[in-house]
Amino acid sequence: MTVLNIRFNDLAAAALGPADALPLDRLAPGLREMIADGVELAGEVVTLGGIPAWAGRPPGRQADLTGWECFVSSFHLEDHLPIEAGSLPDGEPVISEADQILMLRHGLGFALEIAKVAPVPVRCVVGANSTNGTFRFHRARPGESWLHGDLDAYRMEKVITVDRGPATLGGTPW
């Protein structure tokens, strides 16, 4: 039996309601293109559309395959959405709460689509804060996780995880 588990930290839960994921046909065009490129299994690693030439062989400089997958699959949501970023005097970007919520909605919809098409159990991670929004994912492996187990430990970031895999993996402790 395959289970789908979605977790929100308190910041993300306060920002979003339970029905705030966008369906595939309403995702930003760049996100739909990435989904169309597919999720591929290459040996022991899972990637979006294959291993990019710049990535090198896994695990490369990362500690494990999970870290490598998160490095290779990571991208900024604001690069694909109509986000207006201001900046502080030191040049640090500032993204409004409304645009952070927009990134979370697109990121959650994208994560649900990736979880649906992935050929192996996966964990997708969506994050948004006042400077950027990110998406990354990795193969679900017992004993390996890219995230802290307590999502509320991320006090400055809204975090959502989407896990899909067999119930025998035990839900979310991967």
Secondary structure, DSSP 8 states (H G I E B T S, - for coil): -EEEEEEE-HHHHHH--TT----GGGS-HHHHHHHHH-EEEETTEEEESS--GGG-STTTTSSSHHHHHHHHH-EEGGGTS---EEE-TTS-EEE-HHHHHHHHHHHHHHHHHHHHH-SS-EEEEEEE-SS-EEEEEEE-BTTB-SS-S-GGG-TTSEEEEEEEEEGGG-SS--
